[in-house]
Amino acid sequence: MKVIEAGEFDDYWKDAAGQGEDGTVLDRVREIIAAVRAQGDGAVRRFAARFDRSAPDVLEVPRAAAKAAWEGLRGEDPELAAALELAADHIRSFAELQKAQFRDFEYEMAPGLFTGQRVLPVKRAAVYVPGGRFPLISSVLMGVIPGTAAGVEEVLAVSPPQEDGLPNRRILAAAYLAGAGRFFALGGAQAVAALALGTETVPRVDLIAGPGNKYVAAAKRLLYGEVGIDFVAGPTDVLVIADGSGEPGRAAELAAADMLAQAEHDPDARARALVPGRDLAGGILRAVEQRLALLPTADVAAPSLDAGGLIIIYNSREEAARIANTIAPEHLELQTARPEDWLPLLYNYGSLFIGPQAAEVLGDYSAGINHTLPTSGSARFTGGLSVRHFLKTVTTLRCTPGKGYDAACRGAEILARAEGLSGHGESAALRGRR
């Protein structure tokens, strides 16, 4: 893990941010999309045999199998089932609060001119759930529940097939609990292509949400426009701002624990910290080394920290905030004595964790906020997965005779003729003359 001074950050970041798109991945994904477009289910099964653990003859999973997976989980591991139910309740409550912020309205802009808004859910959405080394059962809840809370008629849960031809049983159980309407054993770029384009047995959806590997991300990017997406997610990251306040040694332990929690996701994950001095930086380094020696996932976390682990020493709150806003982290933690003093200075982050007790892992699992968040600096322009991704805000116009209506017709006619669009002008003039 590297330690640098704040003055070195800009040069470091310029080099770190200069990584381009992997052209080989894009070329492979283009081939997969073209094959699925031309050959449908046959291509999906062929790529499943090549990339997944099995190639099931039947891609859709019976609802009875999902129900059995949930009932089996409750019997075999009631503690895990209870934790999933707790998380689902919190996520659903938060999603319903978000939904309440979107409302229909109609407003009389001027006499006779009624402008309006309708908030409509998409008809069919799919939530992709990775099923690799760490099957993310929590991601099922984070994707499916906002979709159902938004009022989507049909939410599909999609995850790669295991050796028996079904998705991971815990993923299937979580999807049933979350309220998914249909279930599919689909993985990788071929899953995204099948959902975006439709095949003989996979229905075409309006929106695909959820994280995935670089092939899934590339497929979402390439198919955006033919299907809606939440956003393109890259490797996960965290930035911890710590000031060393509180119980001696605890600040370093908390920062180290949360950095390791992020690093264990993937060798490409990025764990970073901002601290006010070298003493705290050294304490974090020692705590990371001690914890890493005991961590079962050290084979993943260690390469991550070696490749991109970073501690930056700042000189002022303003300097630290500038660096944080430049990084635009997926997760931003404020492990400081007075976190409220930092809030006005920070604006680029996927989720903000305020105070040392607000562990990022609570956001990952059980607090109710969503853990599918913008990565790779995209928090500069978007937020995390939420009810809004499953909603369309459409506008309406209703007109009746009136002074405001007449003025609008005349204004439209003038503007249309100024642009040289005579047909537009005639359309407005015809109504204005009446």
C-alpha positions as CSV (number, residue, x, y, z in Angstrom):
1,M,0.0,0.0,0.0
2,K,1.3,3.4,-1.0
3,V,1.5,6.5,1.2
4,I,1.7,9.9,-0.4
5,E,1.5,13.6,0.5
6,A,-1.5,15.6,-0.7
7,G,0.9,17.6,-3.0
8,E,1.7,14.4,-4.9
9,F,-1.9,13.5,-5.4
10,D,-2.7,15.2,-8.7
11,D,0.2,13.5,-10.5
12,Y,-0.6,10.2,-8.9
13,W,-4.3,10.5,-9.9
14,K,-3.6,11.5,-13.5
15,D,-1.6,8.3,-13.9
16,A,-4.1,6.1,-12.1
17,A,-7.1,7.5,-14.0
18,G,-5.5,7.1,-17.4
19,Q,-6.5,3.5,-17.8
20,G,-8.5,3.0,-21.0
21,E,-11.3,0.7,-21.9
22,D,-10.2,-2.9,-22.5
23,G,-10.7,-3.3,-26.3
24,T,-10.3,-7.1,-26.2
25,V,-13.3,-7.3,-23.8
26,L,-15.4,-5.0,-26.0
27,D,-14.6,-7.1,-29.1
28,R,-15.5,-10.3,-27.4
29,V,-18.8,-8.9,-26.0
30,R,-19.7,-7.5,-29.5
31,E,-19.3,-11.1,-30.8
32,I,-21.5,-12.5,-28.1
33,I,-24.2,-9.8,-28.7
34,A,-24.2,-10.5,-32.4
35,A,-24.5,-14.2,-31.9
36,V,-27.4,-13.9,-29.4
37,R,-29.1,-11.4,-31.8
38,A,-28.9,-13.9,-34.6
39,Q,-29.3,-17.3,-32.9
40,G,-31.2,-16.6,-29.6
41,D,-31.3,-19.4,-27.1
42,G,-28.9,-21.5,-29.0
43,A,-26.2,-18.9,-28.7
44,V,-27.0,-18.3,-25.0
45,R,-26.6,-22.1,-24.3
46,R,-23.4,-22.3,-26.3
47,F,-21.8,-19.4,-24.3
48,A,-23.1,-20.8,-21.0
49,A,-21.3,-24.1,-21.8
50,R,-18.2,-22.1,-22.5
51,F,-18.2,-19.6,-19.6
52,D,-20.6,-20.8,-16.9
53,R,-20.7,-23.9,-14.8
54,S,-23.4,-25.5,-16.9
55,A,-25.7,-24.9,-19.9
56,P,-29.2,-25.7,-18.8
57,D,-31.7,-26.9,-21.4
58,V,-34.4,-24.8,-19.7
59,L,-33.3,-21.2,-19.0
60,E,-36.3,-20.2,-16.9
61,V,-36.4,-21.5,-13.4
62,P,-39.8,-22.7,-12.1
63,R,-41.3,-20.5,-9.4
64,A,-41.7,-23.7,-7.3
65,A,-37.9,-24.1,-7.3
66,A,-37.4,-20.5,-6.0
67,K,-40.0,-21.1,-3.3
68,A,-38.4,-24.4,-2.3
69,A,-35.0,-22.6,-2.1
70,W,-36.4,-20.0,0.4
71,E,-38.2,-22.6,2.5
72,G,-35.1,-24.7,2.5
73,L,-33.0,-21.8,3.7
74,R,-35.4,-21.0,6.5
75,G,-35.2,-24.6,7.7
76,E,-31.4,-25.0,7.3
77,D,-30.2,-21.6,8.4
78,P,-33.0,-19.6,10.2
79,E,-30.5,-17.0,11.4
80,L,-29.5,-16.1,7.8
81,A,-33.1,-16.2,6.8
82,A,-34.0,-13.7,9.6
83,A,-31.1,-11.5,8.6
84,L,-32.4,-11.4,5.0
85,E,-35.9,-10.6,6.2
86,L,-34.6,-7.8,8.3
87,A,-32.5,-6.3,5.4
88,A,-35.5,-6.7,3.0
89,D,-37.8,-4.8,5.4
90,H,-35.3,-2.0,5.7
91,I,-34.6,-1.8,2.0
92,R,-38.3,-1.9,1.2
93,S,-39.1,0.9,3.7
94,F,-36.4,3.1,2.2
95,A,-37.5,2.4,-1.3
96,E,-41.1,3.3,-0.5
97,L,-39.9,6.6,1.0
98,Q,-38.0,7.3,-2.2
99,K,-41.1,6.4,-4.3
100,A,-43.1,9.0,-2.3
101,Q,-40.8,11.7,-3.6
102,F,-42.0,11.2,-7.1
103,R,-45.5,12.4,-7.8
104,D,-47.9,13.3,-10.6
105,F,-48.9,16.9,-11.0
106,E,-50.7,19.3,-13.3
107,Y,-50.0,23.0,-13.3
108,E,-51.8,25.8,-15.2
109,M,-48.8,27.6,-16.7
110,A,-51.0,30.3,-18.1
111,P,-54.8,30.6,-18.8
112,G,-55.7,27.6,-21.0
113,L,-52.2,26.0,-20.9
114,F,-52.0,23.1,-18.5
115,T,-48.6,21.4,-18.1
116,G,-48.2,18.1,-16.2
117,Q,-46.0,15.2,-15.2
118,R,-46.8,11.5,-14.8
119,V,-44.4,9.1,-13.0
120,L,-44.7,5.7,-14.6
121,P,-42.8,2.5,-13.8
122,V,-41.3,0.5,-16.7
123,K,-43.3,-2.6,-17.5
124,R,-40.6,-5.3,-17.3
125,A,-37.2,-5.1,-15.6
126,A,-34.4,-7.6,-15.0
127,V,-32.0,-7.6,-12.0
128,Y,-28.6,-9.3,-12.7
129,V,-27.0,-10.9,-9.7
130,P,-23.4,-12.2,-10.0
131,G,-22.8,-15.8,-8.9
132,G,-19.0,-16.1,-8.8
133,R,-16.7,-16.6,-5.9
134,F,-18.8,-14.6,-3.6
135,P,-22.5,-15.0,-4.5
136,L,-24.0,-11.7,-3.6
137,I,-27.3,-12.6,-2.0
138,S,-27.6,-9.0,-0.7
139,S,-27.5,-7.7,-4.3
140,V,-30.7,-9.6,-5.0
141,L,-32.6,-7.5,-2.4
142,M,-30.9,-4.3,-3.5
143,G,-32.1,-4.7,-7.1
144,V,-35.5,-6.5,-6.9
145,I,-37.0,-4.6,-4.0
146,P,-36.7,-1.1,-5.5
147,G,-38.2,-2.4,-8.7
148,T,-41.2,-3.9,-6.9
149,A,-41.6,-0.7,-4.8
150,A,-41.6,1.3,-8.0
151,G,-44.5,-0.7,-9.3
152,V,-42.8,-2.6,-12.1
153,E,-45.3,-5.3,-13.3
154,E,-42.7,-8.0,-13.9
155,V,-39.3,-8.1,-12.2
156,L,-37.0,-10.9,-13.4
157,A,-34.1,-12.1,-11.2
158,V,-31.2,-13.4,-13.3
159,S,-28.1,-15.2,-12.1
160,P,-25.6,-17.7,-13.7
161,P,-26.4,-21.4,-13.5
162,Q,-24.4,-23.7,-11.2
163,E,-23.5,-27.3,-11.9
164,D,-27.1,-28.4,-11.5
165,G,-28.5,-25.9,-14.0
166,L,-30.0,-23.6,-11.3
167,P,-28.7,-20.3,-9.9
168,N,-27.1,-20.4,-6.5
169,R,-29.7,-21.6,-4.0
170,R,-29.3,-18.6,-1.7
171,I,-29.6,-16.2,-4.6
172,L,-32.7,-18.0,-5.6
173,A,-34.1,-17.9,-2.1
174,A,-33.4,-14.1,-1.7
175,A,-35.0,-13.4,-5.1
176,Y,-38.2,-15.2,-3.9
177,L,-38.2,-13.3,-0.6
178,A,-37.6,-10.0,-2.5
179,G,-40.7,-10.5,-4.7
180,A,-39.2,-11.3,-8.1
181,G,-41.9,-12.5,-10.5
182,R,-39.7,-14.8,-12.7
183,F,-36.3,-16.4,-12.4
184,F,-33.7,-17.2,-15.0
185,A,-30.4,-19.2,-15.0
186,L,-28.4,-16.8,-17.2
187,G,-24.9,-15.4,-16.8
188,G,-22.4,-13.1,-18.3
189,A,-22.6,-10.9,-21.4
190,Q,-25.0,-13.5,-23.0
191,A,-27.5,-12.9,-20.2
192,V,-27.5,-9.1,-20.8
193,A,-27.8,-9.7,-24.6
194,A,-30.7,-12.1,-24.2
195,L,-32.6,-9.7,-21.8
196,A,-32.0,-6.7,-24.0
197,L,-32.9,-8.3,-27.3
198,G,-35.2,-11.1,-26.3
199,T,-34.9,-14.8,-27.4
200,E,-37.3,-17.7,-27.9
201,T,-37.6,-18.2,-24.1
202,V,-36.1,-15.0,-22.5
203,P,-38.4,-12.0,-22.7
204,R,-37.1,-8.7,-23.8
205,V,-37.0,-6.3,-20.8
206,D,-37.2,-2.5,-20.6
207,L,-34.4,-2.1,-18.0
208,I,-31.4,-4.1,-16.8
209,A,-30.1,-3.3,-13.3
210,G,-27.4,-4.8,-11.1
211,P,-23.7,-5.3,-11.0
212,G,-21.5,-7.8,-12.8
213,N,-18.0,-8.5,-14.1
214,K,-16.3,-6.5,-16.9
215,Y,-18.1,-8.5,-19.6
216,V,-21.5,-7.8,-18.0
217,A,-20.5,-4.1,-17.7
218,A,-19.4,-4.0,-21.4
219,A,-22.6,-5.6,-22.6
220,K,-24.7,-3.1,-20.7
221,R,-22.7,-0.3,-22.2
222,L,-22.9,-1.6,-25.7
223,L,-26.7,-2.4,-25.5
224,Y,-27.7,0.8,-23.9
225,G,-30.3,2.4,-26.1
226,E,-31.8,-0.9,-27.1
227,V,-32.5,-1.4,-23.4
228,G,-32.3,0.9,-20.4
229,I,-29.7,0.3,-17.7
230,D,-29.0,1.6,-14.2
231,F,-25.4,2.5,-14.9
232,V,-22.1,0.8,-15.9
233,A,-20.4,-0.4,-12.7
234,G,-16.7,-0.9,-12.4
235,P,-14.5,-2.2,-9.6
236,T,-15.7,-1.2,-6.1
237,D,-13.9,1.4,-4.0
238,V,-13.9,3.1,-0.6
239,L,-12.3,6.3,0.7
240,V,-12.0,6.7,4.4
241,I,-11.4,10.2,5.8
242,A,-10.0,9.8,9.3
243,D,-8.6,12.3,11.8
244,G,-7.4,10.0,14.5
245,S,-9.9,11.3,17.1
246,G,-11.4,9.1,19.8
247,E,-9.9,6.2,21.6
248,P,-6.1,5.8,20.8
249,G,-5.5,3.2,18.2
250,R,-9.2,2.7,17.4
251,A,-9.1,5.2,14.5
252,A,-6.4,3.2,12.7
253,E,-8.2,-0.1,13.4
254,L,-11.6,1.1,12.1
255,A,-10.0,2.6,8.9
256,A,-8.0,-0.6,8.3
257,A,-11.0,-2.9,8.9
258,D,-13.1,-0.9,6.4
259,M,-10.3,-0.7,3.8
260,L,-9.9,-4.5,4.0
261,A,-13.6,-5.1,3.7
262,Q,-13.5,-3.3,0.4
263,A,-10.2,-4.8,-0.8
264,E,-11.5,-8.4,-0.3
265,H,-14.1,-8.0,-3.1
266,D,-11.7,-8.2,-6.0
267,P,-8.0,-7.6,-6.9
268,D,-9.2,-4.6,-8.8
269,A,-11.1,-3.1,-5.8
270,R,-9.6,0.1,-4.5
271,A,-9.2,1.0,-0.8
272,R,-8.0,4.5,0.1
273,A,-7.7,6.8,3.1
274,L,-7.2,10.5,3.8
275,V,-5.4,11.2,7.1
276,P,-3.8,14.4,8.7
277,G,-0.4,12.9,9.6
278,R,2.1,10.2,9.1
279,D,1.5,8.8,12.6
280,L,-2.0,7.8,11.7
281,A,-0.9,6.6,8.3
282,G,1.6,4.3,10.0
283,G,-1.0,3.1,12.4
284,I,-3.3,2.1,9.6
285,L,-0.5,0.3,7.7
286,R,0.3,-1.7,10.8
287,A,-3.4,-2.5,11.5
288,V,-3.9,-3.6,7.9
289,E,-0.8,-5.9,8.0
290,Q,-2.0,-7.5,11.3
291,R,-5.6,-8.0,10.1
292,L,-4.5,-9.2,6.7
293,A,-2.5,-12.0,8.3
294,L,-5.7,-13.4,9.8
295,L,-8.1,-12.6,6.9
296,P,-9.5,-15.7,5.1
297,T,-9.8,-13.6,1.9
298,A,-6.2,-12.3,2.0
299,D,-5.5,-13.9,-1.3
300,V,-7.9,-11.3,-2.9
301,A,-7.3,-8.4,-0.5
302,A,-3.5,-8.4,-0.6
303,P,-3.2,-8.0,-4.4
304,S,-5.9,-5.3,-4.3
305,L,-3.9,-3.3,-1.7
306,D,-0.6,-3.9,-3.4
307,A,-2.0,-2.6,-6.7
308,G,-4.1,0.4,-5.6
309,G,-4.2,0.7,-1.8
310,L,-3.4,4.3,-1.0
311,I,-3.1,6.6,2.1
312,I,-3.0,10.4,1.4
313,I,-1.7,12.8,4.0
314,Y,-3.7,16.1,4.0
315,N,-2.9,19.4,5.5
316,S,-6.3,21.0,5.8
317,R,-10.0,20.0,5.7
318,E,-10.4,21.9,2.4
319,E,-7.5,20.1,0.8
320,A,-8.9,16.7,1.9
321,A,-12.3,17.6,0.5
322,R,-10.9,18.7,-2.8
323,I,-9.1,15.3,-3.1
324,A,-12.2,13.4,-2.1
325,N,-14.4,15.2,-4.6
326,T,-11.7,14.5,-7.3
327,I,-11.7,10.8,-6.5
328,A,-15.6,10.8,-6.3
329,P,-15.6,7.5,-4.4
330,E,-18.3,4.9,-4.5
331,H,-18.3,4.8,-0.6
332,L,-17.1,7.8,1.4
333,E,-16.6,7.4,5.1
334,L,-16.2,10.3,7.6
335,Q,-14.4,8.8,10.6
336,T,-13.9,12.2,12.2
337,A,-14.7,13.9,15.5
338,R,-17.1,16.4,13.9
339,P,-18.3,14.9,10.6
340,E,-21.0,17.5,10.2
341,D,-18.3,20.1,9.6
342,W,-17.2,18.2,6.5
343,L,-20.7,17.9,4.9
344,P,-20.8,21.3,3.1
345,L,-17.5,20.6,1.4
346,L,-18.3,17.1,0.0
347,Y,-20.5,16.5,-3.0
348,N,-19.1,13.6,-5.2
349,Y,-19.8,10.2,-3.6
350,G,-22.1,7.3,-4.1
351,S,-23.0,6.9,-0.5
352,L,-21.8,8.9,2.5
353,F,-21.2,7.2,5.9
354,I,-21.3,9.9,8.6
355,G,-19.3,9.2,11.7
356,P,-17.1,6.3,12.9
357,Q,-20.2,4.2,13.8
358,A,-21.6,4.4,10.3
359,A,-19.8,1.4,8.9
360,E,-19.9,1.0,5.1
361,V,-20.8,-2.7,5.6
362,L,-24.1,-1.6,7.1
363,G,-24.9,0.0,3.8
364,D,-23.8,-3.1,2.0
365,Y,-26.3,-5.3,3.9
366,S,-28.9,-4.2,6.4
367,A,-29.4,-0.5,7.0
368,G,-31.8,0.0,4.0
369,I,-29.8,2.2,1.7
370,N,-28.7,0.6,-1.6
371,H,-25.3,-0.8,-2.1
372,T,-25.3,-0.8,-6.0
373,L,-23.5,2.5,-6.4
374,P,-21.5,4.5,-9.0
375,T,-17.9,3.5,-9.4
376,S,-14.8,4.7,-11.2
377,G,-15.5,8.3,-10.5
378,S,-19.0,8.3,-12.0
379,A,-20.4,9.6,-8.7
380,R,-19.5,13.0,-10.3
381,F,-22.8,12.7,-12.3
382,T,-25.0,10.0,-10.9
383,G,-26.2,8.4,-7.7
384,G,-26.8,4.8,-6.8
385,L,-29.5,2.3,-7.8
386,S,-32.9,3.4,-6.5
387,V,-36.6,3.4,-7.2
388,R,-36.0,6.2,-9.8
389,H,-34.1,3.9,-12.2
390,F,-37.3,1.9,-12.6
391,L,-39.5,5.0,-13.2
392,K,-40.1,7.2,-16.2
393,T,-41.0,10.9,-15.7
394,V,-43.2,11.8,-18.6
395,T,-44.8,15.1,-19.3
396,T,-48.3,16.1,-20.5
397,L,-49.9,19.1,-22.1
398,R,-53.6,19.9,-22.0
399,C,-55.0,23.0,-23.6
400,T,-58.3,25.0,-23.5
401,P,-59.2,28.4,-25.1
402,G,-57.6,31.2,-23.1
403,K,-55.3,34.2,-23.2
404,G,-52.3,32.1,-22.2
405,Y,-53.0,29.4,-24.8
406,D,-53.3,32.0,-27.6
407,A,-50.0,33.6,-26.5
408,A,-48.3,30.2,-26.5
409,C,-49.5,29.5,-30.1
410,R,-48.3,32.8,-31.3
411,G,-44.9,32.3,-29.6
412,A,-44.5,28.8,-31.1
413,E,-45.3,30.2,-34.6
414,I,-42.7,33.0,-34.3
415,L,-40.0,30.6,-33.0
416,A,-40.8,28.0,-35.7
417,R,-40.5,30.5,-38.5
418,A,-37.3,31.9,-37.1
419,E,-35.8,28.3,-37.3
420,G,-37.0,28.0,-40.8
421,L,-39.6,25.2,-40.0
422,S,-42.6,26.4,-41.8
423,G,-44.7,23.3,-41.1
424,H,-44.2,23.8,-37.4
425,G,-45.3,27.4,-37.8
426,E,-48.4,26.5,-39.7
427,S,-49.4,23.9,-37.1
428,A,-49.3,26.6,-34.4
429,A,-50.9,29.3,-36.5
430,L,-53.8,27.1,-37.4
431,R,-54.7,26.8,-33.8
432,G,-54.0,30.4,-33.0
433,R,-56.3,31.5,-35.8
434,R,-59.2,29.5,-34.4
